[in-house]
């Protein structure tokens, strides 16, 4: 089943994330100046989590990744993330709060569209904050656990996103090893 969003959301569909964004964002994308909440106006999203239940859209909700659940790609340098909290809203928007091992916080936001006709399901995110980017990948929700693998494809750094047919661990590109980009989240 292909999940689509209203025309007004489609106009704003310019992200991801886990980011999600958490997957495929590189510090040099924002010229070494990490986004700091409150320093620039962000998009205004409605908290529309009540519009759909996890049974209808399993991705909707707040997801936490920390400790060994964070992918090796993001738990090590240059990222060194220690906590990632992603909020997927029923209105097709997503916000991700990220903290690194130095206590610095980063926020990404944008929109997402999923196709849950396959297992794992596919996801396309259009990040709008802190910079424009497009991410593609796959995810699976089982109970209160989310397995997630996305990678940035625009701007293009030469990475190939995972596909439902190839499964988890199939992101490829410069300096990536199989499985390095697979992340686990638990529902809050």
C-alpha positions as CSV (number, residue, x, y, z in Angstrom):
1,X,0.0,0.0,0.0
2,X,1.4,3.4,-1.0
3,X,0.8,6.0,1.7
4,X,0.3,9.5,0.3
5,X,-0.3,12.8,1.9
6,X,-2.6,15.8,1.2
7,X,-1.8,18.4,-1.5
8,X,-0.8,20.9,1.2
9,X,1.6,18.4,2.6
10,X,2.9,17.5,-0.8
11,X,3.8,21.2,-1.3
12,X,5.8,21.0,1.9
13,X,7.3,17.6,1.1
14,X,10.8,18.8,0.9
15,X,12.7,16.1,3.5
16,X,14.1,12.8,6.8
17,X,15.6,12.3,8.9
18,X,16.1,9.3,10.9
19,X,16.3,10.8,10.8
20,X,16.1,10.3,11.3
21,X,18.7,12.5,9.2
22,X,20.6,10.8,11.3
23,X,21.4,8.8,8.2
24,X,23.7,10.3,5.7
25,X,24.1,13.8,7.0
26,X,27.7,15.0,7.1
27,X,29.0,17.8,9.3
28,X,30.4,19.6,6.3
29,X,26.9,19.9,4.8
30,X,26.4,23.0,7.0
31,X,29.9,24.4,6.6
32,X,31.0,23.1,10.1
33,X,28.3,25.1,11.8
34,X,25.8,22.7,13.3
35,X,22.2,23.9,13.5
36,X,21.4,25.2,16.9
37,X,17.7,25.3,17.9
38,X,16.4,28.9,18.2
39,X,19.1,30.5,16.0
40,X,17.1,30.3,12.8
41,X,13.3,30.1,12.3
42,X,12.3,26.5,11.7
43,X,9.3,25.2,9.9
44,X,6.0,25.2,11.8
45,X,4.5,21.7,12.0
46,X,1.3,20.7,13.7
47,X,1.6,17.9,16.2
48,X,-0.8,15.7,14.3
49,X,0.1,12.4,16.0
50,X,-3.5,11.9,17.0
51,X,-4.6,11.7,13.4
52,X,-3.3,8.2,12.9
53,X,-2.6,5.4,15.3
54,X,0.5,3.1,15.2
55,X,-1.8,0.4,13.8
56,X,-2.7,2.5,10.8
57,X,0.8,4.0,10.2
58,X,3.3,2.1,12.4
59,X,6.0,4.7,11.9
60,X,4.0,7.5,13.6
61,X,5.3,8.3,17.1
62,X,8.4,9.2,19.0
63,X,11.4,6.9,18.6
64,X,14.6,6.8,20.7
65,X,18.0,5.4,19.6
66,X,20.9,5.4,22.1
67,X,23.9,3.3,23.2
68,X,24.4,0.2,21.1
69,X,21.2,0.9,19.1
70,X,22.9,3.7,17.3
71,X,24.5,2.5,14.1
72,X,28.3,2.2,14.0
73,X,28.3,4.9,11.3
74,X,26.8,7.5,13.7
75,X,28.2,6.3,17.0
76,X,31.8,6.9,15.8
77,X,33.7,9.8,14.4
78,X,33.0,12.2,12.8
79,X,29.5,12.1,14.3
80,X,29.8,10.5,17.8
81,X,26.1,10.6,18.4
82,X,24.9,9.3,21.8
83,X,21.2,10.0,21.6
84,X,18.7,10.4,18.7
85,X,15.0,11.1,19.2
86,X,12.8,11.1,16.1
87,X,9.2,12.2,16.0
88,X,7.3,11.0,12.9
89,X,3.9,12.8,12.8
90,X,0.8,11.5,11.0
91,X,0.8,14.7,8.8
92,X,4.0,13.4,7.1
93,X,6.5,15.6,8.9
94,X,9.5,14.5,11.0
95,X,11.8,16.2,13.5
96,X,14.9,14.6,14.8
97,X,16.8,15.8,17.9
98,X,20.4,14.5,18.0
99,X,23.0,14.8,20.8
100,X,26.7,14.0,20.4
101,X,29.3,12.9,23.0
102,X,30.3,16.5,23.6
103,X,26.8,17.5,24.6
104,X,26.1,19.4,21.4
105,X,22.5,19.2,20.1
106,X,21.4,19.2,16.5
107,X,17.9,19.4,15.0
108,X,16.8,18.2,11.6
109,X,13.3,18.5,10.2
110,X,11.4,17.9,7.0
111,X,8.8,15.5,5.5
112,X,8.5,11.9,4.7
113,X,6.6,9.5,2.4
114,X,6.5,5.8,2.9
115,X,5.6,2.8,0.8
116,X,4.6,-0.1,3.0
117,X,3.7,-2.5,0.3
118,X,7.0,-4.2,0.7
119,X,8.8,-5.7,3.7
120,X,10.9,-3.9,4.7
121,X,8.9,-0.7,3.8
122,X,10.6,2.1,1.8
123,X,10.9,5.7,2.9
124,X,11.8,8.9,1.2
125,X,12.6,11.9,3.3
126,X,13.0,15.5,2.2
127,X,15.0,17.4,4.8
128,X,14.5,21.1,5.0
129,X,16.4,22.0,8.1
130,X,19.3,22.6,8.7
131,X,19.9,22.3,4.9
132,X,17.9,20.9,1.9
133,X,18.6,17.2,1.4
134,X,16.9,14.1,0.1
135,X,17.3,10.7,1.9
136,X,16.0,7.3,0.8
137,X,16.0,4.0,2.6
138,X,14.0,1.2,4.3
139,X,12.4,0.6,7.7
140,X,10.5,-2.1,9.6
141,X,8.4,-1.7,12.7
142,X,7.8,-4.8,14.9
143,X,6.0,-4.0,18.1
144,X,7.8,-1.1,19.7
145,X,11.1,-1.5,17.8
146,X,12.0,0.3,14.6
147,X,14.8,-0.9,12.4
148,X,15.9,1.9,10.1
149,X,18.4,2.4,7.3
150,X,18.4,5.6,5.2
151,X,21.2,7.5,3.3
152,X,21.4,10.9,1.8
153,X,21.1,10.9,-2.0
154,X,20.9,14.7,-2.6
155,X,23.3,16.4,-2.3
156,X,24.9,13.4,-3.9
157,X,28.0,12.0,-2.1
158,X,28.0,8.7,-4.1
159,X,25.9,6.6,-1.7
160,X,23.4,4.0,-2.9
161,X,20.4,3.6,-0.6
162,X,19.2,0.2,0.6
163,X,16.2,-1.3,-1.1
164,X,13.5,-3.7,0.2
165,X,14.8,-6.4,-2.2
166,X,18.4,-6.0,-0.9
167,X,17.4,-5.7,2.8
168,X,19.0,-4.2,5.8
169,X,22.8,-3.6,5.6
170,X,22.7,-2.9,1.9
171,X,23.6,0.8,1.8
172,X,26.7,1.2,-0.3
173,X,29.1,3.9,-1.2
174,X,32.4,5.5,-0.2
175,X,33.9,4.1,3.0
176,X,30.8,2.1,3.9
177,X,30.8,-1.5,5.0
178,X,27.7,-3.7,5.0
179,X,25.5,-3.1,8.0
180,X,27.3,0.1,9.3
181,X,24.2,2.2,8.6
182,X,21.5,0.1,10.3
183,X,20.0,1.8,13.3
184,X,17.5,0.5,15.9
185,X,15.0,2.7,17.8
186,X,12.5,1.9,20.5
187,X,9.1,3.6,20.8
188,X,8.8,6.1,23.6
